[in-house]
């Protein structure tokens, strides 16, 4: 009888252990549901990465982790992944082939298992791709893939690393960064440009409300909404009198024509409305006078019972420099 009781107890214990083990099905990684654009006027590169990931910036490098805590765990060789976008000056006589071959040799000498070099592109620039793996210690394996391009005596690298079984979970991050990356324009062209004017190269702003492109030397700000405003975005460059502002407000069932009819009376010297398109939606715009010497324009569109208002201001004597760039910003606006 005692043996039967012991046997039954052991069986129950085993069942409980198996049950508890079965309940622990929570994945070790976070699903990626949204992407956002990385933009920094000093870093001069643009790319898309998972929304909400932690970005650690240092000099010519941006490292990305699922969370700030995950960055520490990766550094301590516990778990996690790291995506890095970086640039560095290179000897002008060094070819991409030689540069990458030297890295491949160093990795092989260090004991890593290195796969044959493959090719891709970073934007429109040829890149060499290294893929390798190795042991960091008795418990930690690492897998790495990195794409390296060379342009204007600079190297640009997208590197993705994963510890143990984490590598496969987020490999799409590497592919997305490589597919979306925009490299800086030639340094000579940038140095000759007037910093007070809109830059020729554009970067992307993207959030849950809208997406648009704007001159890379314009900063973005999202001031706290006031009154009925649901979201505001401000774009501002060197000149404080040359700006763009986007506001999202409730439309309250009104058509875009009715919205403009009710609003135009609040804008001094408003011209007759003209038709255009914003994000494929019918839109109207008119010019008005806010401050002497400054030309202003207001755009209105309605979608999903929301009013999208875009206000632009620019110094009248510099109309030819600012208006085409600002119209390009409005044309790029995508409503979500």
C-alpha positions in Angstrom: 0.0 0.0 0.0 2.8 2.4 0.9 4.6 1.7 -2.4 1.3 2.5 -4.2 0.9 5.7 -2.4 4.5 6.8 -3.2 4.0 5.8 -6.8 0.8 7.8 -7.0 2.4 10.8 -5.3 5.3 10.7 -7.8 2.9 10.5 -10.7 1.0 13.5 -9.4 4.2 15.5 -9.0 5.2 14.7 -12.5 1.8 15.8 -13.9 2.1 19.1 -12.0 5.6 19.7 -13.3 4.4 19.0 -16.9 1.3 21.2 -16.4 3.4 24.1 -15.1 5.9 23.7 -17.9 3.1 23.7 -20.4 1.7 27.0 -19.0 5.0 28.7 -19.5 4.3 29.4 -23.2 5.0 33.2 -23.1 7.4 34.0 -26.0 10.8 35.3 -25.1 10.5 38.1 -27.7 8.1 41.0 -28.4 6.1 40.9 -31.7 6.9 43.9 -34.0 3.6 45.5 -35.0 4.7 49.0 -36.0 7.8 50.7 -37.5 9.1 54.2 -37.1 11.7 56.4 -38.8 15.0 57.2 -37.2 16.0 60.8 -38.0 18.7 63.0 -36.5 20.0 66.1 -38.4 23.5 65.3 -37.1 23.6 61.6 -37.9 22.6 62.3 -41.5 21.1 58.8 -42.1 17.5 57.7 -42.2 16.1 54.2 -41.7 13.1 52.4 -40.3 13.2 50.4 -37.1 10.6 48.8 -34.6 8.5 51.4 -32.9 9.3 51.7 -29.2 12.8 50.1 -29.4 15.5 51.8 -27.3 18.0 53.8 -29.4 21.5 54.4 -27.9 23.4 57.1 -29.8 27.1 57.6 -29.7 29.2 59.5 -32.2 28.8 57.8 -35.6 26.7 54.9 -34.3 23.1 54.2 -33.3 22.5 50.9 -31.5 19.0 49.6 -31.2 17.6 47.2 -28.5 14.1 46.0 -27.7 14.2 47.9 -24.4 16.8 49.7 -22.3 16.9 46.7 -20.0 17.6 44.5 -23.0 20.6 46.6 -23.8 22.1 45.8 -20.5 21.3 42.1 -20.9 23.0 42.0 -24.3 26.0 43.8 -23.0 26.3 41.3 -20.1 25.9 38.4 -22.6 22.7 37.2 -21.1 20.1 37.4 -23.9 18.7 39.7 -26.6 19.6 41.3 -29.9 21.4 44.4 -31.1 21.0 46.3 -34.4 23.6 48.9 -35.2 23.8 51.5 -37.9 27.2 53.3 -38.1 29.6 55.2 -40.3 33.4 55.7 -40.2 36.1 57.4 -42.2 38.1 55.1 -44.4 41.4 55.4 -46.2 40.6 56.7 -49.7 42.8 54.1 -51.3 41.1 51.2 -49.7 38.5 49.3 -51.8 35.4 47.8 -50.4 36.6 44.4 -51.3 39.8 44.8 -49.4 38.1 46.4 -46.4 35.6 43.6 -46.1 38.2 40.8 -46.8 40.4 42.1 -43.9 37.4 42.0 -41.6 36.6 38.4 -42.7 40.2 37.4 -42.1 40.2 38.9 -38.6 36.9 37.1 -37.7 38.3 33.8 -39.0 41.5 34.2 -37.0 39.4 35.0 -33.9 37.6 31.6 -34.3 34.3 32.6 -35.8 32.6 30.5 -38.4 32.3 32.9 -41.3 30.0 32.3 -44.3 31.0 33.3 -47.9 30.6 37.0 -48.6 27.4 38.0 -50.4 26.1 41.2 -51.9 23.2 43.7 -51.4 22.8 47.4 -51.7 22.4 50.2 -49.1 20.1 52.6 -50.9 21.7 52.6 -54.4 25.2 51.8 -53.2 26.7 48.3 -53.5 27.3 46.6 -50.2 29.1 43.4 -49.0 27.4 41.2 -46.5 29.2 39.2 -43.8 27.5 36.5 -41.9 29.2 34.7 -39.0 28.7 32.9 -35.7 30.8 31.9 -32.7 30.9 31.3 -28.9 31.3 34.2 -26.5 31.5 31.9 -23.5 30.3 28.4 -22.5 26.7 29.5 -22.3 26.5 32.2 -25.0 26.5 31.8 -28.8 26.3 34.8 -31.1 25.2 35.1 -34.7 25.9 38.2 -36.7 25.1 39.6 -40.1 26.3 43.0 -41.4 26.1 44.9 -44.6 29.0 47.2 -45.4 29.0 49.9 -48.1 31.6 52.5 -49.1 30.7 56.0 -50.4 32.6 59.3 -50.5 35.5 57.9 -48.4 33.1 56.7 -45.7 32.0 53.2 -44.7 28.3 52.7 -43.8 27.4 49.6 -41.9 24.2 47.9 -40.8 24.9 45.2 -38.3 22.5 42.8 -36.6 23.6 40.5 -33.7 21.6 38.0 -31.7 22.5 35.9 -28.6 21.5 32.2 -28.5 18.0 31.6 -29.9 17.1 35.3 -30.1 18.7 35.9 -33.5 15.9 34.4 -35.6 13.2 36.3 -33.7 14.1 39.7 -34.9 16.1 39.1 -38.2 13.4 41.2 -40.0 14.9 44.2 -38.3 18.1 43.9 -40.3 16.2 43.4 -43.6 14.0 46.4 -42.9 16.9 48.7 -42.0 18.8 47.7 -45.1 15.8 48.1 -47.4 14.8 51.5 -46.0 18.2 53.2 -45.3 19.0 56.5 -46.9 22.7 57.5 -47.0 24.0 61.1 -46.7 24.4 63.2 -49.8 27.9 64.1 -51.0 29.6 66.2 -48.3 30.8 68.7 -50.9 27.2 69.5 -51.9 26.2 69.9 -48.3 29.0 72.2 -47.4 28.2 74.6 -50.2 24.5 74.9 -49.3 23.1 77.8 -47.3 22.1 76.4 -43.9 19.2 78.8 -43.7 17.6 77.3 -46.8 15.6 74.0 -46.9 18.1 71.1 -47.5 17.7 69.3 -50.8 17.6 65.9 -49.1 14.5 65.0 -47.2 13.9 62.8 -44.2 10.8 61.1 -43.0 8.5 61.7 -40.0 6.2 58.8 -39.2 3.8 58.1 -36.3 0.3 56.7 -35.8 -1.4 59.9 -37.1 0.5 60.7 -40.3 3.7 60.3 -42.3 5.5 63.0 -44.3 8.9 64.0 -45.6 10.7 67.2 -44.8 14.0 68.9 -45.4 16.7 67.2 -43.3 17.8 70.5 -41.7 14.3 71.1 -40.3 13.6 70.0 -36.8 10.3 68.4 -35.7 8.3 69.1 -32.6 5.0 67.7 -31.3 3.6 70.3 -28.9 1.0 69.2 -26.4 -2.5 69.4 -28.0 -4.7 72.3 -26.9 -8.5 72.5 -26.9 -10.0 70.2 -29.5 -6.7 69.6 -31.2 -5.8 65.9 -31.2 -2.3 66.1 -32.6 0.1 68.8 -33.7 3.4 68.7 -35.6 5.8 71.6 -36.1 8.6 71.8 -38.7 11.1 74.6 -38.2 14.5 75.3 -39.7 17.2 77.9 -39.2 14.8 80.8 -40.0 12.1 81.0 -37.3 9.8 82.8 -39.7 9.7 79.9 -42.2 7.6 77.1 -40.7 5.1 74.4 -41.3 2.5 73.2 -38.8 0.1 70.3 -39.1 -3.0 70.0 -36.8 -5.6 67.3 -36.5 -9.0 68.3 -35.2 -12.5 66.8 -35.1 -14.5 67.5 -38.3 -17.8 67.1 -36.5 -19.5 65.6 -39.6 -18.5 68.6 -41.9 -17.2 68.3 -45.4 -14.0 69.9 -46.4 -15.9 72.7 -48.2 -17.9 73.5 -45.1 -14.7 73.4 -42.9 -13.0 75.9 -45.1 -16.1 78.1 -45.3 -16.3 78.2 -41.4 -12.5 78.8 -41.0 -11.5 81.2 -43.8 -13.0 84.2 -42.0 -10.4 83.8 -39.3 -7.5 84.3 -41.7 -6.8 87.9 -42.7 -6.9 88.5 -46.4 -7.8 84.9 -47.2 -7.9 84.3 -51.0 -10.5 82.3 -52.8 -10.0 78.6 -52.0 -8.3 76.4 -54.6 -8.7 72.6 -55.0 -5.8 70.2 -54.5 -5.3 66.7 -53.1 -3.7 65.6 -49.8 -3.1 61.9 -49.3 -5.5 61.2 -52.1 -8.3 63.1 -50.4 -10.0 66.2 -51.8 -8.5 69.3 -50.2 -8.7 73.1 -50.4 -6.1 75.8 -49.7 -6.0 79.5 -49.6 -3.3 82.2 -49.1 -3.6 84.7 -46.3 -1.6 87.5 -44.5 -0.5 86.8 -40.9 2.5 89.1 -40.6 3.9 91.8 -42.9 6.6 90.4 -45.1 5.6 86.8 -44.5 3.5 84.8 -46.9 1.1 82.3 -45.4 -1.0 79.4 -46.7 -3.6 77.2 -45.1 -4.5 73.7 -46.4 -7.6 71.7 -45.2 -8.5 68.1 -45.8 -11.1 65.8 -44.1 -10.9 62.1 -43.5 -12.5 59.8 -41.0 -14.4 62.7 -39.5 -11.1 64.5 -38.8 -9.9 67.8 -40.1 -6.2 67.9 -41.2 -5.0 71.5 -41.3 -1.6 72.5 -42.7 -0.3 76.0 -42.1 2.9 77.3 -43.8 4.7 80.6 -43.4 7.8 81.8 -45.3 9.7 85.0 -45.8 8.3 86.6 -48.9 11.7 87.7 -50.5 12.8 84.0 -50.3 9.6 82.6 -51.8 11.5 80.8 -54.6 13.7 79.1 -52.0 11.0 78.0 -49.6 7.7 77.5 -51.4 8.7 74.6 -53.6 10.2 72.7 -50.6 7.1 73.4 -48.5 4.8 72.3 -51.3 6.8 69.1 -51.5 6.3 68.5 -47.8 2.5 68.9 -48.2 2.5 66.6 -51.3 4.3 63.9 -49.3 1.7 64.0 -46.4 0.0 60.6 -45.9 -3.0 60.5 -43.6 -3.5 57.4 -41.4 
